[in-house]
Amino acid sequence: MYFAGSYDVIVVGAGHAGCEAALAAARMGCKTLCITLNLDSIAMMPCNPSIGGTAKGHLVREVDALGGQMGIAIDNTYLQSRMLNTAKGPAVQSLRAQADKKRYQEYMKHVLETQENLTLKQDEVIELDVKDNRIVGLKTKNGAYFECKTAVITTGTYLKSRIIIGDVSYNGGPNGLFPANELSDSLKALGISLRRFKTGTPARINRRSIDFSKMIIQPGDERVIPFSFMSDNIDRVQIPCYLTYTTEETHKIIRENLHRSPLFTGDIEGVGPRYCPSIEDKIVKFPDKERHQIFVEPEGENTEEMYIQGMSSSMPEDVQIKFYRSIPGLENAEIMRTAYAIEYDCIDPQQLKLSLELKFIEGLFFAGQINGTSGYEEAAAQGIIAGINAALKVKNKEPLILDRSDAYIGVLIDDLVTKGTNEPYRMMTSRAEYRLLLRQDNADLRLTEKGYKVGLVTEERYQRYLKRKKAIEQEIERVKKIVLPPSEEVNDFLRRNNSSEIKSGIHLYDLIKRPEISYEATKEIDKDRPDIPFDVAREVENQIKYDGYIQKQMQQVEQFKKLEQKRIPEDIDYNDIQGLRIEARQKLSKIRPQNIGQASRISGVSPADISVLLIYLEQLRRKKGE
Amino acid sequence: MFIDDTIAAISTPVGEGGIGIVRMSGKDSLSIAEKIFRSFKGKNIRDMKSYTMMYGFIIDPKTNEKVDEVIISYMKAPNTYTREDIVEINCHGGVVAVKKILSLVLQNGARLAEPGEFTKRAFLNGRIDLSQAEAVIDLIRAKTSESMHIALEQTQGKLSSKIKDIMNRLLGILAHIEASVDFPEDDIENVVSSKIIKDSREIINDIEYLIKNAETGKILREGLNTSIVGKPNVGKSSLLNALLEEKRAIVTDIPGTTRDVIEEYINIRGIPVKIIDTAGIRETEDIVEKIGVEKSKEYIEKSDLIIFMVDSSRPLDDEDYEIIQLIKHKKVIVVINKIDLPLAIDLDVIKSNFKEENLVFASINTEKGIEDIKQKIEDFVFSGEVKSKDIYVTNVRHKDILFKAKESINKGIETIELGLPLDIASVEYKDAYLKLGEITGDTAAEDIIDRIFSDFCIGK
């Protein structure tokens, strides 16, 4: 053991959480070290080759708006891009891009390598050094001791991970990498409670062995909308995906071999995600479904590996070969990587504060899959917050806490910390109460100011944001002032758009509110319309068209914020409070909510308990005032 | 969970006394009152000075019908009990009017106060002394456990299973919309707007049915329909007079009903009871054959409760048997009167036709058994459905919730019919679900997600 240096922030792990955490801390001026098991696995995507998707796309945009890297990285390395849910409302439209896995990794690694204040190191962290309930340093396998003021643990699925392929199982990390076997014990020794989760990934098949003529081609969008608010036009040639389906034969093979599936023999103890079931799970749970969709997606431009989405499995390899080959187009499939399930240690996130700092060890933060989430985007979202808050801690500043009305990131962290999770947590738009406000198109309007305040958003990004914000506001103001006469030209326009005619003048603003009239279409009757960027036009339209619904949610948020702003002192002793029910007392003592709003979301805490708590706090306040 | 919206409640004891007060506290108190109040002299309520009163009428803004003649008093924050704006509506129509005014206030933006909430606000806003804090907590706890007790009983009741059924159907709509939103690329059956509208309408119908028929609510609004039946001279009139006690003054002839039948409202332990005294029929028509069986049948059918009187000093005769046949299928309290006289009646016949626990032995002339009869009436109203004096509040709460849930679903339909995307309508459906969840204790987010995964095969 030797003394290897002293850092403000040490990030353990360099996956999607680790990258954002390390970059955020370093960019905020902290001397930062990022340690990873393998430098070649920085920002690796061990499962699907894509970034974004419903609600996840929102998270990427939010990370970007705060000054994170994920959005820029995918804009630079995508193979195909699509906006999902375009037929639905603006709040649930989400971007998803197929990623060139290797290029994405390479890109991100280089960003980390060239980042000022950031040191990258390949090693395995085996023990945390905690003194007086405060993190002071950590030890590595190679014998180094690093001193630190704060640490962010982002070990993903590596802790004591086990790979399961049918009756074969062994200790191993994702994608053939080594697991981290020692850190779990150090965490346990510190009193951190661990649990075991499970996830899985499908096979990768050589493109040359696939017959695409039997599949349906899935092209990208004609107009690519970038993830990052920093990207302008990012159009380039896109690579298609393909759609095929399972067959009766597939289902038969799986049913006949169920006795060899560890999910049903009980060899897997970890809890898997319901939204990401293995193919054998789907067939057992939905026996009436005649076929299941299978998407075949490219893993990169310089590889022939294709990802078989919809077919993750932990069946034995020989069964896998049979059922993959029962799918149209995959008859001669050459499996390059076998599908597997992976089990790993993660922590119970209810031990964390909303800042992602552990409640009982100062300076120790956790982010990503170790907190019981799943998904690259969920990891990045926590990573940037943990990185920011580790840096703010070093600077003795208040943490940045996004609430449920600020961002999906706020919903994600509040859910984890306040409610906990019994399965790998995935973000969904239905988890957000104020969905109409938390759109992917306005993430910058919601968050860039906050990112700027903490010192993560660059001046360049901030100026771009201000410019866009001003353009949106100006255009809305302009539209509000325009009154259209009931002229033949206007009524002709309305007729053509299947809208009712007007008999007296109408504000253009009110006309755009009509569902059948788009802002874009009104250009022909709005003679002085300035030339504004596409993204500004979209934002203007959304803000006008859904104004009534947005206002309603804003009123709800106002009420919500009042409870959120009622802080609960950190040293409160719930056993002192007469009138709290025992269950409420226990739950409150465990979660230690930071404000009344958070307390009210704990299951088992009733409105009457909240009333009692409010009265106690008022009592406390008045006593202090005396 | 809110801390500064406008709350309302009835602040006078329910069912007793000739006047009632509906109290509101919160910043919208005056503007809510404005929507439902018309000053007698055409004055604007907004011009009211603090600590003054105004005379006028409460009207239902939807129908413009007058509900009651009232006096409104206005107390402006911060010099009030809660340190918030307070408006009190003093009406004098008894139970029916107070209840109607409360529901108008709730429909126009107020929320029904939680147990102890006025006092809680008084404390939180610094109005009550620190030493009283424990008392406030006790009040909240006591009232909550009381209403929780009621809620618990109701969750086992019919109302609750009906509400759960409605919520389940709402959840089906929500889960389908949300699954298609969150998993657009999964193989999920298309959500069809017209199907959602059809399902929504059915749900609204069921909610409306519940609102109308929440049984105890109906009893409290219209009075428990009770008929006293029995052959002449068994003591029906004496019983009626005994039940009326000194409150005889409030007895009224309801115009428009058959002159010979008297409907009288009395208050038995807080429950308004409408008693139909069928005695009148007999006394005006002295021929036994012309009893007017049809008419009696009609009254018996309309009744929620029958008080069947027999004379224990006389054997049962054909007339008694005829009545027994008519009322067998109804809820009946059998009053066996005149037990101070020698027993001549065959009790076994009575016992074989009616439940033993519903028999009351009485001697009305000596006031024996009167309390037992009142107790039986009370038991009947509260049996298995609701309990204790909070019954009234609880039902107003349910009605308020049902009403607001209905409004939300209506808005959802409106949103879809306007051609707006389903995910926007789903916000309204979620509101409705959350509202109903206040009765059953369910919460939306996890329920929706659970339902998505159980209804649809989703995943990569």
Boltz contact constraints between the chains, C-beta under 6 A:
constraints:
  - contact:
      token1: [A, 54]
      token2: [B, 182]
      max_distance: 6.0
  - contact:
      token1: [A, 84]
      token2: [B, 184]
      max_distance: 6.0
  - contact:
      token1: [A, 85]
      token2: [B, 184]
      max_distance: 6.0
  - contact:
      token1: [A, 88]
      token2: [B, 421]
      max_distance: 6.0
  - contact:
      token1: [A, 88]
      token2: [B, 423]
      max_distance: 6.0
  - contact:
      token1: [A, 89]
      token2: [B, 421]
      max_distance: 6.0
  - contact:
      token1: [A, 89]
      token2: [B, 423]
      max_distance: 6.0
  - contact:
      token1: [A, 89]
      token2: [B, 424]
      max_distance: 6.0
  - contact:
      token1: [A, 92]
      token2: [B, 181]
      max_distance: 6.0
  - contact:
      token1: [A, 92]
      token2: [B, 423]
      max_distance: 6.0
  - contact:
      token1: [A, 274]
      token2: [B, 453]
      max_distance: 6.0
  - contact:
      token1: [A, 275]
      token2: [B, 458]
      max_distance: 6.0
  - contact:
      token1: [A, 275]
      token2: [B, 459]
      max_distance: 6.0
  - contact:
      token1: [A, 276]
      token2: [B, 459]
      max_distance: 6.0
  - contact:
      token1: [A, 276]
      token2: [B, 460]
      max_distance: 6.0
  - contact:
      token1: [A, 277]
      token2: [B, 459]
      max_distance: 6.0
  - contact:
      token1: [A, 282]
      token2: [B, 457]
      max_distance: 6.0
  - contact:
      token1: [A, 286]
      token2: [B, 457]
      max_distance: 6.0
  - contact:
      token1: [A, 289]
      token2: [B, 457]
      max_distance: 6.0
  - contact:
      token1: [A, 293]
      token2: [B, 187]
      max_distance: 6.0
  - contact:
      token1: [A, 309]
      token2: [B, 460]
      max_distance: 6.0
  - contact:
      token1: [A, 310]
      token2: [B, 460]
      max_distance: 6.0
  - contact:
      token1: [A, 428]
      token2: [B, 182]
      max_distance: 6.0
  - contact:
      token1: [A, 429]
      token2: [B, 181]
      max_distance: 6.0
  - contact:
      token1: [A, 429]
      token2: [B, 182]
      max_distance: 6.0
  - contact:
      token1: [A, 430]
      token2: [B, 178]
      max_distance: 6.0
  - contact:
      token1: [A, 430]
      token2: [B, 182]
      max_distance: 6.0
  - contact:
      token1: [A, 430]
      token2: [B, 448]
      max_distance: 6.0
  - contact:
      token1: [A, 431]
      token2: [B, 445]
      max_distance: 6.0
  - contact:
      token1: [A, 515]
      token2: [B, 418]
      max_distance: 6.0
  - contact:
      token1: [A, 515]
      token2: [B, 419]
      max_distance: 6.0
  - contact:
      token1: [A, 515]
      token2: [B, 420]
      max_distance: 6.0
  - contact:
      token1: [A, 549]
      token2: [B, 424]
      max_distance: 6.0
  - contact:
      token1: [A, 559]
      token2: [B, 2]
      max_distance: 6.0
  - contact:
      token1: [A, 562]
      token2: [B, 3]
      max_distance: 6.0
  - contact:
      token1: [A, 579]
      token2: [B, 137]
      max_distance: 6.0
  - contact:
      token1: [A, 579]
      token2: [B, 141]
      max_distance: 6.0
  - contact:
      token1: [A, 600]
      token2: [B, 1]
      max_distance: 6.0
  - contact:
      token1: [A, 607]
      token2: [B, 1]
      max_distance: 6.0
  - contact:
      token1: [A, 608]
      token2: [B, 140]
      max_distance: 6.0
  - contact:
      token1: [A, 608]
      token2: [B, 144]
      max_distance: 6.0
  - contact:
      token1: [A, 611]
      token2: [B, 120]
      max_distance: 6.0
  - contact:
      token1: [A, 611]
      token2: [B, 140]
      max_distance: 6.0
  - contact:
      token1: [A, 612]
      token2: [B, 137]
      max_distance: 6.0
  - contact:
      token1: [A, 614]
      token2: [B, 124]
      max_distance: 6.0
  - contact:
      token1: [A, 615]
      token2: [B, 123]
      max_distance: 6.0
  - contact:
      token1: [A, 615]
      token2: [B, 133]
      max_distance: 6.0
  - contact:
      token1: [A, 615]
      token2: [B, 136]
      max_distance: 6.0
  - contact:
      token1: [A, 615]
      token2: [B, 137]
      max_distance: 6.0
  - contact:
      token1: [A, 618]
      token2: [B, 124]
      max_distance: 6.0
  - contact:
      token1: [A, 619]
      token2: [B, 133]
      max_distance: 6.0
  - contact:
      token1: [A, 622]
      token2: [B, 130]
      max_distance: 6.0
